[in-house]
Amino acid sequence: MHIDHTGIAVRDLDEAITFYTTVLGGKLVDRYTNTAIGVETELAVIHIGEDVIELLRPTSKTSPIARFMKARGKGVHHIAYRVDDLDEAMAAHKQNGITFLEDTLRTTAKGRRLIYMDPRHSGGVITELCDYPREKQ
């Protein structure tokens, strides 16, 4: 397991992209909108060296990012950990009493499978587990 990316909630995506590319020297590698119910977010993926930042701007007032920002403001939303096999990782964690937000289990249009752990296990930090099954083929 290793850190796959850090998700950061932002109000102005263009402003955030400028900061991460100009000030921090990152490279914008993808930008898209996820319109799926329960996601409703515009994303920008920035590579800074070997690290990945996902900038997340809500596109509806009911999106999880909008709710997060209303409660906590902008800033780090989640840390995603890449695992070899999401199903195996979930089963192992469940055996140790870890619960997941089952309604967050999904496969993105980019092929990443993900789920969020219940944040009460991590001191309130939103923790994503993810894998990339297409890369194994």
N, C-alpha and C positions, 0 to 999 in steps of 0.2 A: 504494500500500500504506500502511496506517496500523494502529495498534494497535486491535484490536477489543475485547479484554478481557484481564485478568490473572486467571489461575486460582490460587486459594489453597487449599491443603490444610488442613483443620481437623479437630479431634477432636470438638468440640461445635458443631453447626451453629447452634443457638438462641443460644448465647453469642456466636458470631461475628456473627450477624445483629444482635444487640443492639449490639455494638460499632460495626459499620459504619453502622447507622441512627441510633443515639442519639449516639454520640461524634463520628462523622464527618459526620453529617447526610445520609447516603444514603437512598435509597428502595428498599425491597424490591419488585421488579417481577415476580418469578417464583420459584417453589419447586416442585421436582419430583424424582422419583427415576427414574434411568435404570437399568433392570434388565438391559439387554443384556449378554450374555456379553462379558467383557473390558472392561466399563465399571463396572458395579455401584457407582453413586455417587449420593448425594443431593446436589442442587445448589440453591443460592440465588443468584439474580441480583440484584445491587445496582447501582443507578445513583447515581453521585456526580458531579453536574454532567453533563458530557459523557462521563465515563469509566464503564467497566463493570467490575465485579468479579464473578467467579464463585467462590463459596465451595463447596468440594468436600469432602464427608464420605464416606469409603468405607462401603459397606454389606456388604462381604464381606472376609474376610482375604486373598483372592487378587486383589482389584481392583488396578488400576495405582496408584490413590491410596494404598491400604494398603501396597503394596510401596514406594512412594516414601517414605511416612512412616516405615516401618520403617528404611529406609536413611538418610534425611536429616532426619526429623522434620517437624513441621508448618511451614507457611510457603509462600512463592511456589512453585507447582508448574510453571506455564508462562506464557508470554506468547504471545497469539494475534494474528496479523497478518491483517487482512482484505485480500483481493485481489479484483480484478474477476472473474477467472475462474480457478478452482483448477486446472483441467487445463492451461491455458496457463502459469500460474505454475510448476507442477511441471515441465513440459517445459523451460522456460527455465532453471530451477535445475539440472535434471539435465544439461543441456548444459554447465553450469559445474562439474560434478563433485559436486553435492550429492546425497546419498542420503536416502531417506525410509524411515520405518518403515511399510512398505506395509500391514501388518496393522492399522494405525490408521485407514486410509482408510474413512470412513463418512459417512452422512447422518443427522443427529440427527432426533428426532421433531419438533423445532422448525424443520426445514428447512435447517439449516446443514450444509454439506459441509466436512469437515476432514480434515487429515492432519498428522502430526508429522514434523518433520525428524529425522534422526539427530542426537542431541545432541553428538556428537563434533565436528560442524562449528561449533558455537556455544559452545565452551568449557564444555560440560556443561549449558547452559541449554536446557530443553525448549521448543521453538519450534513453534507450531501455525500452519499456514496455513489460512484458511477463506474461504468465500464463501457467499452467500445467493441461490441461483438463483431461488427463488420470488419474490424482490423484483424480478427483471428481467422477469417476465412481465407 
